[in-house]
Amino acid sequence: MPDSSGSRADQMIDFDFAWRTANELLPAGPSMSPSEREAHVSALREAAEIATAHVQRVSGLDVDEALERDTSVLVVDRSSWAKANTQSFRTLLEAPIAAALDAGDKSSGVGPVSRRTTGAELGAMLAFLGTRVLGQYEPFAPGGGRLLLVAPTIASVAQRLDVDHDDFRLWVCLHEETHRVQFAAAPWLAAHVRGRIDSLGEQMLGTVSAADRLRQIFRKVPEVFGPGGTKEALDLVSTPQSSLELDRLTAIMSLLEGHADVVMDEVGPEVIPTVEHIRSTFNAHRSGHGGIDGLIRKFLGLEAKMRQYKEGAAFVRAVVARVGFAGLNRVWLAPEYLPEPDEIAEPDRWLRRVL
């Protein structure tokens, strides 16, 4: 793990222990020979490159220069995914934890035992999610955004669903590359989303013992995302003060997810011949996948609230039907062009406001 000296988040969570816990609990993935593994990784890299061109063509977002300059694509194993997400949590929790500590949150203590306990809860949560995430775009990574493609999980899910592996790899990459293109088209978006997350986190952690609240969130993840789970992680710990911020963040995530779904649909079977079979089989098995939705999406409970996904896609389709992707692409110009929560459900209101 990188040197975290000076991190306020490290005063409350032992992130090194979190990663070690996740690493011990995560299964390695399906058995593959070295040559099979090498071929799978190579095919994923190729699929990511192919997907980028299709996403830009369909969306009308020409961001080749920004992608090359500011983002990267990494094919990783589950251990590396867990390590990257441990680092991401350190970054995302820095501001909320600093605010809680500055406000005098000493009720749960920040000693070694408390830090390690919270780290263990985070590690267990990452281990639970680590067998479900196929890909994940990280807009907050140091040095620019990065797309993580989790090779063992992609191979495992393709085997379990009995789908065409080449088509499945491209299908996953289309979804995740769409998120990568979104953030490249809107250089301000990462900071904007980060600000929303910081504000939401400060409101949530500032009301009770921050360490206790974090452990409560981490511990509830299997209950939320396990078989038959219907609860939403943030609903378990959110406050009335955080509801407006949560609605705004949910609207952004719904837009991003809906846009990705529509772009994938527009690419269609001429590029991925078995796409309909993949979609139906994947949805039937209720397997999760990451991306910018990734962990944020899971904490928002969007897996349990498919209505937001449908509304996000419906918003995009309604706008595209009226003004094309060129008109929709106003959303990437500045924060004020993002749809408000009520506009996601009523696209005409957004059209009247921004066009």
C-alpha positions as CSV (number, residue, x, y, z in Angstrom):
1,M,0.0,0.0,0.0
2,P,1.3,3.5,-0.6
3,D,2.5,5.7,2.1
4,S,-0.5,7.3,3.8
5,S,1.4,9.6,6.2
6,G,-0.8,12.6,7.0
7,S,-4.0,10.8,6.1
8,R,-6.9,11.6,8.5
9,A,-8.7,8.5,7.3
10,D,-5.9,6.3,8.5
11,Q,-6.5,7.6,12.0
12,M,-9.8,5.8,12.0
13,I,-9.3,2.8,9.6
14,D,-6.4,0.4,9.2
15,F,-6.5,0.2,5.4
16,D,-3.5,-2.1,5.2
17,F,-5.3,-4.6,7.4
18,A,-8.4,-4.1,5.3
19,W,-6.5,-5.1,2.2
20,R,-4.9,-8.1,3.9
21,T,-8.3,-9.2,5.1
22,A,-9.9,-9.0,1.7
23,N,-6.9,-10.7,0.1
24,E,-7.2,-13.6,2.5
25,L,-10.9,-14.0,2.0
26,L,-11.1,-13.6,-1.8
27,P,-10.9,-16.8,-3.9
28,A,-8.5,-16.5,-6.8
29,G,-11.0,-17.3,-9.5
30,P,-11.4,-20.1,-12.1
31,S,-8.6,-22.5,-12.8
32,M,-6.8,-21.5,-16.0
33,S,-3.5,-22.6,-17.5
34,P,-0.9,-19.8,-18.0
35,S,-1.6,-19.8,-21.7
36,E,-5.3,-19.5,-21.2
37,R,-4.8,-16.7,-18.7
38,E,-2.5,-14.8,-21.0
39,A,-5.0,-15.2,-23.9
40,H,-7.9,-14.0,-21.7
41,V,-6.0,-10.9,-20.5
42,S,-4.9,-10.1,-24.1
43,A,-8.5,-10.4,-25.3
44,L,-9.7,-8.1,-22.6
45,R,-7.2,-5.4,-23.6
46,E,-8.3,-5.7,-27.2
47,A,-12.0,-5.6,-26.3
48,A,-11.5,-2.5,-24.3
49,E,-9.8,-0.8,-27.2
50,I,-12.6,-1.9,-29.6
51,A,-15.3,-0.8,-27.2
52,T,-13.8,2.7,-26.9
53,A,-14.2,3.4,-30.6
54,H,-17.9,2.1,-30.6
55,V,-18.8,4.2,-27.6
56,Q,-17.4,7.4,-29.1
57,R,-19.1,6.7,-32.4
58,V,-22.5,6.1,-30.9
59,S,-22.4,8.8,-28.3
60,G,-20.9,11.5,-30.5
61,L,-18.2,12.2,-27.8
62,D,-14.8,12.5,-29.4
63,V,-12.4,12.2,-26.5
64,D,-9.5,10.2,-27.8
65,E,-7.0,12.8,-26.7
66,A,-8.4,13.1,-23.2
67,L,-8.5,9.4,-22.8
68,E,-4.9,9.0,-23.8
69,R,-3.8,11.9,-21.6
70,D,-5.9,11.4,-18.4
71,T,-7.0,7.8,-18.1
72,S,-5.7,4.2,-18.2
73,V,-7.0,0.7,-18.6
74,L,-5.7,-2.0,-16.3
75,V,-6.6,-5.7,-16.4
76,V,-6.3,-6.9,-12.8
77,D,-6.8,-9.9,-10.6
78,R,-9.1,-9.9,-7.6
79,S,-6.4,-9.1,-5.1
80,S,-5.3,-6.1,-7.1
81,W,-8.9,-5.0,-7.4
82,A,-9.2,-5.1,-3.6
83,K,-6.0,-3.2,-3.2
84,A,-7.2,-0.5,-5.6
85,N,-10.5,-0.2,-3.8
86,T,-8.8,0.0,-0.4
87,Q,-6.9,3.0,-1.8
88,S,-10.1,4.5,-3.2
89,F,-11.8,4.2,0.1
90,R,-8.9,6.0,1.8
91,T,-9.3,8.8,-0.7
92,L,-13.1,9.0,-0.6
93,L,-13.3,8.9,3.2
94,E,-10.6,11.4,3.8
95,A,-12.8,14.5,3.9
96,P,-15.8,13.0,5.9
97,I,-13.5,11.5,8.5
98,A,-11.4,14.7,8.8
99,A,-14.7,16.6,9.4
100,A,-15.8,14.1,12.0
101,L,-12.5,14.2,13.8
102,D,-12.4,18.0,13.7
103,A,-15.9,18.1,15.2
104,G,-14.5,16.2,18.1
105,D,-15.7,12.6,17.4
106,K,-14.0,10.7,20.1
107,S,-16.9,8.5,21.3
108,S,-15.6,5.3,19.6
109,G,-12.0,5.9,19.9
110,V,-9.4,5.9,17.2
111,G,-6.9,3.5,18.8
112,P,-5.3,0.4,17.2
113,V,-8.1,-2.0,18.1
114,S,-10.8,0.3,16.7
115,R,-8.8,1.0,13.6
116,R,-8.2,-2.6,13.0
117,T,-11.8,-3.6,13.6
118,T,-13.1,-1.1,11.1
119,G,-10.4,-2.2,8.7
120,A,-11.5,-5.8,9.1
121,E,-15.1,-4.8,8.3
122,L,-14.0,-2.9,5.2
123,G,-11.9,-5.9,4.1
124,A,-14.8,-8.3,4.6
125,M,-17.0,-6.1,2.5
126,L,-14.5,-5.9,-0.3
127,A,-14.1,-9.7,-0.3
128,F,-17.8,-10.0,-0.6
129,L,-18.0,-7.6,-3.5
130,G,-14.8,-8.8,-5.1
131,T,-16.3,-11.9,-6.7
132,R,-19.2,-9.9,-8.2
133,V,-17.5,-6.9,-9.8
134,L,-16.6,-7.4,-13.5
135,G,-15.2,-3.9,-14.2
136,Q,-14.9,-0.6,-12.5
137,Y,-14.1,2.9,-13.7
138,E,-12.4,4.9,-10.9
139,P,-12.6,8.6,-11.6
140,F,-10.8,9.5,-8.4
141,A,-7.7,7.5,-8.9
142,P,-4.4,9.4,-8.4
143,G,-3.0,10.8,-11.6
144,G,-6.3,10.5,-13.5
145,G,-9.1,8.0,-13.9
146,R,-8.5,4.3,-14.5
147,L,-10.6,1.5,-15.7
148,L,-10.1,-1.8,-13.9
149,L,-11.2,-5.0,-15.7
150,V,-11.3,-7.9,-13.2
151,A,-10.1,-10.8,-15.4
152,P,-10.9,-13.8,-13.1
153,T,-14.4,-12.6,-12.4
154,I,-15.2,-11.9,-16.1
155,A,-14.0,-15.4,-16.9
156,S,-15.9,-17.0,-14.1
157,V,-19.2,-15.3,-14.9
158,A,-18.8,-16.1,-18.6
159,Q,-18.3,-19.7,-17.7
160,R,-21.2,-19.8,-15.3
161,L,-23.6,-18.1,-17.7
162,D,-22.4,-20.3,-20.6
163,V,-22.1,-17.4,-23.0
164,D,-19.8,-16.6,-25.8
165,H,-16.6,-15.4,-24.1
166,D,-15.5,-13.0,-26.8
167,D,-18.9,-11.4,-26.9
168,F,-19.1,-11.2,-23.1
169,R,-15.7,-9.5,-22.8
170,L,-16.8,-6.9,-25.3
171,W,-20.2,-6.4,-23.6
172,V,-18.5,-5.8,-20.3
173,C,-16.0,-3.4,-21.9
174,L,-18.7,-1.4,-23.7
175,H,-20.4,-0.7,-20.4
176,E,-17.2,0.3,-18.5
177,E,-15.7,2.2,-21.4
178,T,-18.9,4.3,-21.7
179,H,-18.2,5.5,-18.1
180,R,-14.6,6.2,-19.0
181,V,-15.7,8.3,-22.0
182,Q,-18.3,10.2,-19.9
183,F,-15.7,11.4,-17.4
184,A,-13.2,12.2,-20.2
185,A,-15.9,14.3,-22.0
186,A,-16.6,16.2,-18.7
187,P,-13.3,17.0,-17.0
188,W,-15.2,18.7,-14.1
189,L,-17.4,15.6,-13.4
190,A,-15.1,13.7,-11.2
191,A,-14.6,16.7,-8.8
192,H,-18.3,17.4,-8.9
193,V,-19.2,13.8,-7.9
194,R,-16.4,13.8,-5.3
195,G,-17.8,17.0,-3.8
196,R,-21.3,15.4,-3.5
197,I,-19.8,12.3,-1.9
198,D,-17.8,14.4,0.6
199,S,-20.9,16.4,1.5
200,L,-23.0,13.3,1.9
201,G,-20.3,11.5,3.9
202,E,-19.8,14.5,6.3
203,Q,-23.5,14.7,6.9
204,M,-23.7,10.9,7.7
205,L,-20.6,10.6,9.8
206,G,-21.1,13.8,11.7
207,T,-24.3,12.7,13.5
208,V,-22.9,9.7,15.5
209,S,-19.6,8.0,16.2
210,A,-18.0,8.0,12.7
211,A,-16.1,4.7,13.3
212,D,-19.3,3.0,14.5
213,R,-21.2,4.3,11.5
214,L,-18.6,3.1,9.1
215,R,-18.5,-0.4,10.6
216,Q,-22.3,-0.5,10.4
217,I,-22.2,0.3,6.7
218,F,-19.4,-2.3,6.0
219,R,-21.2,-5.0,8.0
220,K,-24.5,-4.5,6.3
221,V,-23.2,-5.1,2.8
222,P,-23.9,-8.9,2.7
223,E,-27.4,-8.2,4.0
224,V,-28.0,-5.7,1.3
225,F,-26.4,-7.5,-1.7
226,G,-26.7,-11.1,-0.7
227,P,-29.4,-13.5,-2.2
228,G,-32.8,-11.9,-1.8
229,G,-31.4,-8.7,-0.3
230,T,-33.7,-5.8,-0.6
231,K,-32.3,-3.2,1.8
232,E,-30.1,-0.3,0.8
233,A,-26.9,0.3,2.6
234,L,-27.3,4.1,2.8
235,D,-30.9,3.8,3.9
236,L,-29.6,1.9,7.0
237,V,-27.5,4.8,8.2
238,S,-28.7,7.9,6.3
239,T,-30.2,10.9,8.1
240,P,-33.0,13.3,7.0
241,Q,-30.2,15.9,6.4
242,S,-28.5,13.7,3.9
243,S,-31.6,12.8,1.9
244,L,-31.4,15.8,-0.5
245,E,-27.7,15.2,-1.2
246,L,-28.4,11.5,-1.7
247,D,-31.2,12.3,-4.2
248,R,-28.8,14.5,-6.2
249,L,-26.1,12.0,-6.2
250,T,-28.6,9.3,-7.2
251,A,-29.7,11.4,-10.1
252,I,-26.2,11.7,-11.4
253,M,-25.5,8.0,-11.1
254,S,-28.9,7.2,-12.8
255,L,-27.9,9.5,-15.7
256,L,-24.5,7.8,-16.0
257,E,-25.9,4.3,-15.8
258,G,-28.8,5.1,-18.2
259,H,-26.5,6.6,-20.7
260,A,-24.3,3.5,-20.6
261,D,-27.3,1.3,-21.1
262,V,-28.5,3.3,-24.1
263,V,-25.1,3.4,-25.7
264,M,-24.8,-0.4,-25.3
265,D,-28.2,-0.9,-26.9
266,E,-27.2,1.3,-29.8
267,V,-24.1,-0.7,-30.4
268,G,-26.3,-3.7,-30.8
269,P,-26.1,-7.3,-32.3
270,E,-24.2,-6.3,-35.4
271,V,-21.2,-5.8,-33.1
272,I,-22.1,-8.3,-30.4
273,P,-24.1,-11.1,-32.1
274,T,-25.2,-12.8,-28.9
275,V,-25.9,-9.6,-26.9
276,E,-29.6,-10.4,-26.3
277,H,-28.7,-13.8,-24.9
278,I,-26.0,-12.2,-22.7
279,R,-28.4,-9.6,-21.3
280,S,-31.2,-12.0,-20.5
281,T,-28.9,-14.6,-19.0
282,F,-26.9,-12.0,-17.0
283,N,-30.0,-10.4,-15.6
284,A,-31.5,-13.7,-14.7
285,H,-28.5,-14.6,-12.6
286,R,-28.5,-11.2,-11.0
287,S,-24.8,-10.8,-11.2
288,G,-23.4,-7.4,-10.2
289,H,-20.9,-5.4,-12.2
290,G,-19.0,-2.3,-11.3
291,G,-17.7,0.8,-13.2
292,I,-18.4,4.3,-12.0
293,D,-21.5,2.7,-10.6
294,G,-19.1,0.3,-8.8
295,L,-19.1,0.8,-5.0
296,I,-20.9,4.1,-5.2
297,R,-23.8,2.5,-7.0
298,K,-24.0,-0.3,-4.5
299,F,-24.1,2.1,-1.5
300,L,-26.8,4.1,-3.2
301,G,-28.8,0.9,-3.4
302,L,-29.3,1.2,-7.1
303,E,-29.1,-2.5,-7.5
304,A,-32.2,-2.8,-5.3
305,K,-33.9,0.1,-7.1
306,M,-33.9,-0.8,-10.8
307,R,-36.4,1.9,-11.2
308,Q,-33.5,4.4,-11.2
309,Y,-31.8,2.5,-14.0
310,K,-34.9,2.4,-16.0
311,E,-35.6,6.1,-15.5
312,G,-32.0,7.0,-16.3
313,A,-32.2,5.1,-19.6
314,A,-35.7,6.5,-20.3
315,F,-34.4,10.0,-19.7
316,V,-31.6,9.5,-22.2
317,R,-33.8,7.9,-24.8
318,A,-36.4,10.6,-24.5
319,V,-33.9,13.4,-24.9
320,V,-32.1,11.6,-27.8
321,A,-35.5,11.1,-29.5
322,R,-36.1,14.9,-29.3
323,V,-32.6,16.4,-29.9
324,G,-30.3,13.5,-30.7
325,F,-27.1,12.6,-28.8
326,A,-25.8,16.1,-29.8
327,G,-28.5,17.7,-27.6
328,L,-28.1,15.2,-24.8
329,N,-24.4,15.9,-24.7
330,R,-25.1,19.2,-23.1
331,V,-25.1,17.3,-19.8
332,W,-21.3,17.0,-20.1
333,L,-20.7,20.8,-20.4
334,A,-21.0,21.9,-16.8
335,P,-22.7,20.9,-13.5
336,E,-25.7,23.2,-14.1
337,Y,-26.6,21.0,-17.1
338,L,-27.0,17.8,-15.1
339,P,-30.6,16.8,-14.6
340,E,-32.1,17.4,-11.2
341,P,-33.7,14.4,-9.4
342,D,-37.2,15.4,-10.6
343,E,-36.0,15.9,-14.1
344,I,-34.8,12.3,-14.5
345,A,-38.4,11.2,-14.3
346,E,-39.6,14.1,-16.4
347,P,-37.1,14.7,-19.3
348,D,-39.3,17.5,-20.7
349,R,-38.5,19.6,-17.7
350,W,-34.8,19.3,-18.3
351,L,-35.2,20.0,-22.0
352,R,-37.1,23.2,-21.2
353,R,-34.5,24.3,-18.7
354,V,-31.3,23.8,-20.7
355,L,-32.3,24.1,-24.4
